[in-house]
Amino acid sequence: MPTNRVTMRRIREALRLHLQAGLSYNEVGLALKISKSVVGKYVLLARVAGVDWDVAQTLDDEALETWLYRPAVPRSSHQLAPDFAVVHQELKRADVTLMLLWEEYARDNALAYKYTSFCIKYREFAQRQLRSMRQIHVAGEKLFVDYAGTTVPIVNALTGEITAAQIFVATLGASNYTFACATPRQTTADWIGAQVLALEFIGGVPRLIVPDQTRALIKRPDRYEPEPNRTYEEFAKHYGCALLAARPAHPRDKPKVEGAVLLVQRWILARLRNRRFFSLGELNAAIALLLVDLNQRPFKKLPGCRRSAFEALDAPALRPLPSARYAISRWKTAKVNIDYHVEFEGHYYSVPHRLVGAKVELRVSDSLLEGFASNQRVACHAVSLVRGGFTTSADHMPASHRAHLEWSPAKLIDWGQRIGASTAAVVTWQLEHRPHPEQGYRACLGLLALARKYTPQRLEAACARGLAIRAATLRSVTNILKCGLDRQPALFPVASSAVNDHENVRGADHYH
C-alpha cells in the first residue's frame, strides 16, 4: 500500500520548527508524528533550493511545493563508508544529529551513502556496541501541563451559587519549577489561556509543551498520531515551540506533571481547604502566594530548591517570549459567495473578488477577523456584531463590471423584467438599498430560487402584492408565497415603485 504523501501544511510546520524554532529532526518528527528522516528530507530539499524560513513563510503552498520538489541528481554506484566510530562519538554531543553528520560526510564525498543507507549502517554499528543511556530531561526542553483532579469551590456573593474552579498545573522537566492557577472550566480558551500565563510565569518558551490528549486541545486523539486543533497549533506557532501530546492512559509519558499536581494539591490546595473564595481572582491571588513557598522548599535529596534549579538550568535555556501575548482565536472554513463576501455569525465580510466560489479559512479573535487562502492572509477586518450587516473593503472590489461572475446587477434586472414589472421592481429595490449593489445579490438569488420553487407567475403576483403593501424584502415575498396570499385578489393598487424617487436612487437604467 503506498504511503500517504505529507501535506504541505505539515511540511511547512516541519520547516518552521527546525529552521526557526531550532528543534532537532527527532523532536520535529515526534511533534508532527512523522519520521525524522522525512523531516530531514524536506529540510535538505529546502536547503538545496536555497529556501530558509524567512522565504518559506512568504510563499503560498503551490510556490513552496514547486521550490522543494526538484529532480534528484544521479550518483555513482561506488560508495565510500564513513568512520562510524567517529559518528558514534559525535552523536553524544548536544544537538548533534545523524542528519547533520550525514550532511557533513556527504558534502565533500561524491561517493557518499544516501541518508537511508547511512542510518541503517550506523544502527547496525551501534547495536554491536551494546551501549544504553538513561533518558534525562534537557534544560529548557519540555514544559508539562495538566489539570488537577481536585477543584476549589467559588461562592457567588449575590446568589450563593457555588461553582468548581479547575486547577491548572505546569512544570519544567529539568528543574521541576512549577506554576499553578485556577480557571473557570477546562475549555480550549481555559487551557490555552493558562498556558500563556505559565509561559509568562517562567519568563520564556521551552522547545516542547507536553499536554494531555484532551478534546479541548486535540482535534483527533490517537495513540500514535494525535492532531492538535487549529487554535492550539496557532498558539504553538506564535510562541515558536512544538506540541508533543502524551499518549492516552500512559501517565509515565508525563510523570513530572503528575508529581507536580500532587505537590500543588498537598502544599497549596490543602492549605486553602478551609478558606472561602468569592471570585476566581481572589483564589488565584492566594495560589500565587503559596506558589512562591512551594518553589522555594528545599529538595529532600538534592541541593537547592525548584527556584534555584530553575535559575541555574531552565531559565538560561528558554527562548525569549514574543513581544505580544497570544490572542486566542477561533477558526472556521467558509465558502466565498458570488458577492465576494463570507459569513461569520450573521455578518458578512469581504475578501478579494478573485476568490469567488473558493473556500477560505477564517481566524477570528475578539476584535479581528482574518481570511486565509492557500496559507496566505487575504483579508483583515474589525469584528462587527451587526447581524445582517456588511463589512466591505474597497480593495476587494473588482475595478469594472464582474464579467467573470455569473450574475451582475444588469443581468438580475433583465431576469426580473422577463418575469414581470413587479419582479423587476423588487430586484431593483434590493440593489438600490445596499452600499454596493453586489451586496444585494443574495436577496436577488433568493428571488430566483422562489421562481423555481413556486413558478414565475406566482413570484410576479407575490412581488406585486409586496409592492402594494410597501414590503419588497425577500422575507416579505417569501411569506406571501408560503401563505398563498399571492393567489388572493389584491386589496390595494400596486405601487409603481417600492421606494420614493430621490436624487440618491440610481434607477434600473444605471446598470445597463
C-alpha positions as CSV (number, residue, x, y, z in Angstrom):
1,M,0.0,0.0,0.0
2,P,1.5,3.4,-1.0
3,T,2.4,5.8,1.8
4,N,0.2,8.9,2.1
5,R,2.0,12.0,0.9
6,V,2.9,14.5,3.6
7,T,0.6,17.6,3.4
8,M,2.1,21.0,2.6
9,R,0.9,22.3,6.0
10,R,2.9,19.6,7.8
11,I,5.9,20.2,5.6
12,R,5.7,24.0,6.3
13,E,5.4,23.3,10.0
14,A,8.4,21.0,9.9
15,L,10.5,23.7,8.3
16,R,9.3,26.2,10.9
17,L,10.1,24.0,13.9
18,H,13.6,23.2,12.6
19,L,14.7,26.4,10.8
20,Q,13.0,28.9,13.1
21,A,12.5,27.1,16.5
22,G,15.7,25.1,16.3
23,L,14.2,21.7,17.1
24,S,16.1,18.6,16.1
25,Y,14.8,16.3,13.3
26,N,13.8,13.8,16.0
27,E,11.9,16.5,18.1
28,V,10.1,17.8,15.0
29,G,9.2,14.2,13.9
30,L,7.7,13.5,17.4
31,A,5.8,16.7,17.4
32,L,4.3,16.2,13.9
33,K,4.1,12.4,14.0
34,I,6.3,11.8,11.0
35,S,9.7,10.1,10.9
36,K,12.8,12.1,11.5
37,S,14.1,11.0,8.1
38,V,11.1,12.6,6.4
39,V,11.8,15.8,8.4
40,G,15.4,15.7,7.3
41,K,14.4,15.1,3.7
42,Y,12.3,18.3,3.5
43,V,14.9,20.4,5.4
44,L,17.5,19.2,2.9
45,L,15.3,19.9,0.0
46,A,14.8,23.4,1.3
47,R,18.5,24.0,1.8
48,V,19.3,22.7,-1.7
49,A,16.6,25.1,-3.1
50,G,18.1,28.0,-1.0
51,V,14.8,28.4,0.9
52,D,15.2,29.5,4.6
53,W,12.2,30.1,6.9
54,D,12.1,33.8,6.0
55,V,11.5,32.9,2.4
56,A,9.2,29.9,3.1
57,Q,6.7,31.8,5.1
58,T,6.2,34.3,2.2
59,L,5.4,31.5,-0.3
60,D,2.0,30.0,-0.8
61,D,1.6,26.2,-0.8
62,E,1.9,25.9,-4.6
63,A,5.0,28.0,-4.8
64,L,6.7,26.3,-1.9
65,E,6.0,22.9,-3.4
66,T,7.5,24.0,-6.7
67,W,10.7,25.1,-5.0
68,L,11.0,21.9,-2.9
69,Y,10.4,19.2,-5.5
70,R,13.3,19.1,-7.8
71,P,14.7,16.1,-9.9
72,A,17.3,14.0,-8.0
73,V,20.9,14.2,-9.0
74,P,22.2,10.7,-10.1
75,R,25.1,9.3,-8.0
76,S,27.8,6.8,-8.7
77,S,27.2,3.2,-7.6
78,H,30.6,3.1,-5.8
79,Q,30.2,4.4,-2.3
80,L,32.8,5.3,0.4
81,A,31.8,4.4,4.0
82,P,32.3,6.8,6.9
83,D,34.1,6.1,10.2
84,F,31.1,5.0,12.2
85,A,33.2,5.0,15.4
86,V,33.6,8.8,15.0
87,V,29.9,9.2,14.2
88,H,29.0,7.3,17.3
89,Q,31.1,9.6,19.5
90,E,29.9,12.8,17.8
91,L,26.3,11.8,18.5
92,K,26.9,12.1,22.2
93,R,27.4,15.8,21.8
94,A,24.5,18.2,22.4
95,D,22.3,19.0,19.4
96,V,24.3,16.7,17.0
97,T,22.0,14.5,14.8
98,L,22.5,11.8,12.3
99,M,21.2,14.1,9.6
100,L,23.8,16.7,10.4
101,L,26.7,14.2,10.4
102,W,25.4,12.7,7.2
103,E,25.3,16.1,5.5
104,E,28.9,16.8,6.7
105,Y,30.1,13.4,5.4
106,A,28.3,13.7,2.1
107,R,29.2,17.3,1.4
108,D,32.8,16.5,0.5
109,N,32.2,13.0,-0.7
110,A,30.8,12.4,-4.1
111,L,30.6,8.6,-3.4
112,A,28.7,9.0,-0.1
113,Y,25.9,6.7,1.0
114,K,22.4,8.0,0.7
115,Y,20.9,9.1,4.0
116,T,18.7,6.0,4.5
117,S,21.7,3.6,3.9
118,F,23.8,5.8,6.2
119,C,21.3,5.4,9.0
120,I,20.8,1.7,8.6
121,K,24.6,1.0,8.6
122,Y,25.1,3.2,11.7
123,R,22.3,1.4,13.6
124,E,24.0,-1.9,12.8
125,F,27.2,-0.5,14.2
126,A,25.5,0.9,17.3
127,Q,23.8,-2.3,18.1
128,R,27.1,-4.1,18.2
129,Q,28.4,-1.6,20.8
130,L,25.7,-2.9,23.3
131,R,25.5,0.6,24.9
132,S,22.5,2.2,26.5
133,M,21.8,5.6,28.0
134,R,19.3,6.7,30.7
135,Q,16.8,9.3,29.4
136,I,17.2,12.7,31.1
137,H,15.3,16.0,30.9
138,V,17.3,18.6,28.9
139,A,17.2,22.1,30.3
140,G,14.7,24.3,28.6
141,E,13.3,21.5,26.6
142,K,9.9,20.5,28.0
143,L,7.0,22.1,29.8
144,F,4.5,19.5,31.1
145,V,0.9,20.7,31.6
146,D,-2.2,19.2,33.1
147,Y,-5.2,19.8,35.3
148,A,-5.5,18.6,38.9
149,G,-8.4,16.3,39.9
150,T,-9.1,18.5,42.9
151,T,-11.3,21.6,42.4
152,V,-11.9,24.6,44.6
153,P,-15.4,26.0,45.3
154,I,-16.2,29.6,44.3
155,V,-19.2,31.2,46.0
156,N,-21.3,33.8,44.2
157,A,-21.7,36.5,46.9
158,L,-25.0,37.7,45.4
159,T,-26.8,34.4,44.7
160,G,-24.9,31.9,46.9
161,E,-24.4,29.7,43.9
162,I,-21.2,27.5,44.1
163,T,-19.1,26.7,41.1
164,A,-16.0,24.5,40.9
165,A,-12.8,26.2,39.9
166,Q,-10.4,24.0,37.9
167,I,-6.7,24.0,38.9
168,F,-4.1,24.1,36.1
169,V,-0.6,22.9,36.7
170,A,2.6,23.3,34.6
171,T,6.1,22.2,35.4
172,L,9.5,22.3,33.7
173,G,11.3,19.0,33.1
174,A,14.8,19.8,34.2
175,S,14.2,21.9,37.3
176,N,10.7,20.9,38.3
177,Y,9.9,24.6,38.6
178,T,6.1,24.7,39.0
179,F,3.2,27.0,38.1
180,A,-0.5,26.8,39.0
181,C,-3.6,28.8,38.5
182,A,-7.4,28.5,38.6
183,T,-9.7,28.6,35.6
184,P,-13.5,28.6,35.3
185,R,-13.6,25.4,33.2
186,Q,-11.4,23.3,31.0
187,T,-12.3,24.7,27.6
188,T,-9.9,25.4,24.8
189,A,-9.7,29.0,25.9
190,D,-9.0,28.0,29.5
191,W,-6.3,25.5,28.6
192,I,-4.5,27.9,26.3
193,G,-5.0,31.0,28.5
194,A,-3.5,29.1,31.4
195,Q,-0.5,28.0,29.3
196,V,0.0,31.7,28.2
197,L,0.2,32.6,31.9
198,A,2.6,29.7,32.6
199,L,5.0,30.9,29.9
200,E,4.9,34.4,31.3
201,F,5.5,33.0,34.8
202,I,8.7,31.2,33.7
203,G,9.7,34.2,31.6
204,G,10.4,32.2,28.4
205,V,9.5,29.5,26.0
206,P,10.6,25.8,26.0
207,R,11.1,23.8,22.9
208,L,8.2,21.4,23.6
209,I,4.9,21.6,25.5
210,V,3.5,18.2,26.6
211,P,-0.3,18.2,27.3
212,D,-2.9,15.5,27.7
213,Q,-4.9,14.4,24.7
214,T,-7.9,16.4,25.9
215,R,-10.6,17.2,23.4
216,A,-10.2,20.9,24.2
217,L,-6.7,20.8,22.6
218,I,-6.5,17.7,20.4
219,K,-8.9,17.5,17.4
220,R,-8.3,13.8,16.7
221,P,-6.9,12.0,19.7
222,D,-4.8,9.0,18.8
223,R,-2.1,6.9,20.4
224,Y,0.3,7.4,17.6
225,E,-0.8,10.5,15.6
226,P,-2.8,12.9,17.7
227,E,-3.8,16.0,15.8
228,P,-4.0,19.4,17.7
229,N,-6.8,21.7,16.8
230,R,-6.0,24.8,14.7
231,T,-6.2,27.2,17.7
232,Y,-3.6,25.2,19.6
233,E,-1.4,25.0,16.6
234,E,-1.5,28.7,16.2
235,F,-0.6,29.1,19.9
236,A,2.5,27.0,19.4
237,K,3.4,28.8,16.2
238,H,3.0,32.2,18.0
239,Y,5.5,31.1,20.7
240,G,7.8,29.2,18.4
241,C,7.5,25.9,20.2
242,A,6.3,22.4,19.3
243,L,3.5,20.2,20.8
244,L,4.0,16.6,21.9
245,A,0.8,15.2,23.3
246,A,1.2,12.4,25.8
247,R,-0.4,9.0,24.9
248,P,-3.8,8.3,26.4
249,A,-3.7,6.2,29.6
250,H,0.2,6.5,29.8
251,P,1.0,8.6,32.9
252,R,4.6,7.6,32.5
253,D,4.8,9.8,29.5
254,K,4.4,12.8,31.9
255,P,5.4,11.8,35.4
256,K,6.8,15.3,36.0
257,V,3.4,17.0,35.9
258,E,1.8,14.1,37.7
259,G,4.2,14.7,40.6
260,A,3.7,18.5,40.3
261,V,-0.1,18.0,40.6
262,L,0.3,16.0,43.8
263,L,2.6,18.8,45.2
264,V,0.1,21.5,44.3
265,Q,-2.7,19.5,45.9
266,R,-0.7,18.9,49.1
267,W,1.1,22.2,49.6
268,I,-1.4,24.7,48.1
269,L,-4.9,23.3,47.8
270,A,-4.8,21.5,51.2
271,R,-3.8,24.8,52.9
272,L,-6.7,26.6,51.3
273,R,-9.3,23.9,52.1
274,N,-10.9,25.9,55.0
275,R,-11.0,29.3,53.1
276,R,-14.0,30.6,51.3
277,F,-13.4,32.3,48.0
278,F,-15.9,34.6,46.2
279,S,-14.1,35.2,42.9
280,L,-11.5,33.5,40.7
281,G,-9.2,36.5,41.1
282,E,-9.2,36.1,44.9
283,L,-8.4,32.4,44.6
284,N,-5.5,33.0,42.1
285,A,-4.0,35.6,44.4
286,A,-3.9,33.0,47.2
287,I,-2.4,30.4,44.9
288,A,0.3,32.8,43.8
289,L,1.4,33.4,47.4
290,L,1.7,29.7,48.2
291,L,3.4,29.0,44.8
292,V,6.4,31.1,45.9
293,D,6.7,28.9,49.0
294,L,6.3,25.7,47.0
295,N,9.1,26.6,44.6
296,Q,11.4,27.6,47.4
297,R,11.0,24.5,49.5
298,P,14.4,22.6,49.7
299,F,14.7,19.4,47.8
300,K,15.0,16.3,50.0
301,K,17.8,14.5,48.2
302,L,19.4,17.3,46.1
303,P,20.9,20.6,47.0
304,G,18.8,23.8,46.4
305,C,15.2,24.1,45.5
306,R,13.0,24.4,42.5
307,R,13.6,28.1,42.2
308,S,17.4,27.8,42.4
309,A,17.4,24.8,39.9
310,F,15.2,26.9,37.5
311,E,17.6,29.8,37.6
312,A,20.6,27.5,37.1
313,L,19.2,25.1,34.5
314,D,16.0,26.1,32.7
315,A,16.0,29.9,32.7
316,P,19.2,30.3,30.6
317,A,18.0,27.7,28.1
318,L,14.5,29.1,27.5
319,R,13.8,31.1,24.4
320,P,12.5,34.7,24.9
321,L,8.8,35.4,24.9
322,P,7.4,37.1,21.8
323,S,6.7,40.8,22.0
324,A,2.9,40.3,22.1
325,R,0.8,38.0,24.1
326,Y,-1.1,35.3,22.1
327,A,-4.7,36.3,21.4
328,I,-7.0,33.3,21.4
329,S,-8.7,32.9,18.0
330,R,-11.4,30.6,16.5
331,W,-11.2,29.0,13.1
332,K,-13.9,28.4,10.6
333,T,-13.9,27.4,6.9
334,A,-16.3,29.4,4.7
335,K,-17.2,29.5,1.0
336,V,-17.0,32.8,-0.8
337,N,-20.3,33.8,-2.2
338,I,-20.7,35.5,-5.6
339,D,-20.8,38.9,-3.9
340,Y,-17.2,38.1,-2.7
341,H,-18.3,38.1,1.0
342,V,-18.1,35.4,3.6
343,E,-20.4,35.0,6.6
344,F,-19.5,34.8,10.2
345,E,-22.1,34.8,13.0
346,G,-24.6,36.6,10.8
347,H,-22.3,39.4,9.5
348,Y,-20.7,39.4,6.0
349,Y,-17.1,40.3,5.4
350,S,-15.4,40.9,2.0
351,V,-12.5,39.0,0.6
352,P,-10.7,39.6,-2.8
353,H,-13.3,39.1,-5.6
354,R,-10.9,36.6,-7.4
355,L,-11.8,34.1,-4.6
356,V,-15.5,33.9,-5.6
357,G,-16.6,30.2,-5.2
358,A,-13.4,29.2,-3.3
359,K,-13.2,28.2,0.3
360,V,-11.2,30.3,2.7
361,E,-10.2,29.8,6.4
362,L,-11.3,32.4,8.9
363,R,-9.4,33.2,12.0
364,V,-11.5,35.2,14.4
365,S,-10.3,36.8,17.7
366,D,-12.3,39.1,20.0
367,S,-11.6,42.1,17.8
368,L,-10.2,40.9,14.4
369,L,-11.4,38.6,11.6
370,E,-8.7,37.4,9.1
371,G,-9.2,35.4,5.9
372,F,-6.6,33.0,4.6
373,A,-6.3,31.3,1.2
374,S,-3.5,28.8,0.4
375,N,-2.0,29.7,3.8
376,Q,-1.7,33.4,2.9
377,R,-3.7,36.2,4.6
378,V,-6.1,37.8,2.0
379,A,-8.4,39.8,4.2
380,C,-8.5,41.6,7.6
381,H,-11.5,43.3,9.2
382,A,-12.6,44.5,12.6
383,V,-15.2,42.1,14.0
384,S,-18.7,43.5,13.8
385,L,-21.7,42.4,15.9
386,V,-24.3,43.8,13.4
387,R,-26.3,40.8,12.2
388,G,-27.1,41.0,8.5
389,G,-24.6,43.8,8.0
390,F,-21.7,44.0,5.6
391,T,-18.1,45.0,6.1
392,T,-16.5,45.7,2.7
393,S,-13.0,46.7,1.7
394,A,-12.7,48.8,-1.5
395,D,-9.5,46.9,-2.3
396,H,-11.6,43.7,-2.6
397,M,-14.0,45.1,-5.2
398,P,-13.3,44.5,-8.9
399,A,-12.4,47.5,-11.0
400,S,-15.1,47.1,-13.6
401,H,-18.2,45.1,-14.2
402,R,-17.9,41.5,-13.0
403,A,-17.7,39.9,-16.4
404,H,-16.3,36.7,-14.9
405,L,-19.2,36.4,-12.4
406,E,-22.4,34.5,-13.3
407,W,-24.6,37.4,-12.3
408,S,-24.4,41.2,-12.4
409,P,-26.9,43.9,-11.5
410,A,-28.0,44.4,-15.1
411,K,-28.4,40.7,-15.6
412,L,-30.5,40.4,-12.4
413,I,-32.8,43.2,-13.5
414,D,-33.1,41.8,-17.0
415,W,-34.1,38.5,-15.4
416,G,-36.7,40.2,-13.3
417,Q,-38.2,42.1,-16.3
418,R,-38.6,38.8,-18.2
419,I,-40.8,37.6,-15.3
420,G,-42.7,40.8,-14.9
421,A,-42.6,44.5,-14.0
422,S,-43.3,43.8,-10.3
423,T,-40.4,41.3,-10.0
424,A,-38.1,43.8,-11.8
425,A,-39.1,46.5,-9.3
426,V,-38.4,44.2,-6.3
427,V,-35.0,43.2,-7.8
428,T,-34.1,46.9,-8.3
429,W,-35.2,47.7,-4.8
430,Q,-32.8,45.0,-3.4
431,L,-29.9,46.5,-5.4
432,E,-30.7,50.1,-4.5
433,H,-30.8,49.6,-0.8
434,R,-27.2,48.4,-0.3
435,P,-24.0,50.4,-0.1
436,H,-22.8,48.3,-3.0
437,P,-25.1,46.6,-5.5
438,E,-23.2,43.3,-5.2
439,Q,-24.4,43.1,-1.6
440,G,-28.0,42.6,-2.8
441,Y,-27.0,39.5,-4.8
442,R,-28.1,37.2,-2.1
443,A,-31.6,38.5,-1.9
444,C,-31.9,38.5,-5.7
445,L,-30.7,35.0,-5.9
446,G,-33.3,34.2,-3.2
447,L,-36.0,35.6,-5.6
448,L,-34.6,33.4,-8.3
449,A,-35.0,30.3,-6.1
450,L,-38.6,31.3,-5.3
451,A,-39.3,31.4,-9.1
452,R,-38.1,27.8,-9.4
453,K,-40.0,26.7,-6.4
454,Y,-43.3,28.4,-6.9
455,T,-43.3,29.3,-10.7
456,P,-42.5,32.7,-12.2
457,Q,-46.2,33.6,-12.4
458,R,-46.7,33.2,-8.6
459,L,-43.5,35.1,-7.9
460,E,-44.7,38.0,-10.1
461,A,-48.0,38.0,-8.2
462,A,-46.2,37.9,-4.8
463,C,-43.9,40.8,-5.8
464,A,-46.9,42.8,-6.9
465,R,-48.6,42.3,-3.5
466,G,-45.4,43.1,-1.7
467,L,-45.0,46.4,-3.6
468,A,-48.7,47.2,-2.9
469,I,-48.1,47.0,0.8
470,R,-44.6,48.6,0.5
471,A,-42.9,45.4,1.7
472,A,-40.4,44.5,-1.0
473,T,-38.0,42.5,1.1
474,L,-37.1,38.9,0.3
475,R,-38.6,37.7,3.6
476,S,-41.9,39.5,2.8
477,V,-42.2,38.0,-0.7
478,T,-41.3,34.5,0.7
479,N,-44.1,34.8,3.4
480,I,-46.6,35.9,0.8
481,L,-45.9,32.8,-1.2
482,K,-45.9,30.5,1.8
483,C,-49.2,31.7,2.9
484,G,-50.7,31.7,-0.6
485,L,-51.6,35.4,-0.4
486,D,-50.4,35.8,-4.0
487,R,-53.5,33.9,-5.1
488,Q,-55.9,36.2,-3.4
489,P,-57.3,39.3,-5.0
490,A,-55.2,42.4,-4.5
491,L,-56.6,44.6,-1.7
492,F,-54.6,47.7,-2.7
493,P,-53.5,49.2,-6.0
494,V,-50.0,48.1,-7.0
495,A,-47.4,50.8,-6.3
496,S,-45.2,51.6,-9.2
497,S,-42.1,51.6,-7.0
498,A,-41.3,50.2,-3.6
499,V,-39.4,53.4,-2.7
500,N,-39.8,57.1,-3.3
501,D,-37.7,58.6,-6.1
502,H,-35.0,61.0,-5.0
503,E,-31.5,62.1,-6.1
504,N,-29.7,59.2,-4.4
505,V,-31.6,56.4,-6.1
506,R,-29.8,55.2,-9.3
507,G,-32.7,53.5,-11.1
508,A,-32.6,50.4,-13.3
509,D,-31.1,52.2,-16.3
510,H,-27.9,52.8,-14.2
511,Y,-27.0,49.1,-14.5
512,H,-27.2,48.9,-18.4
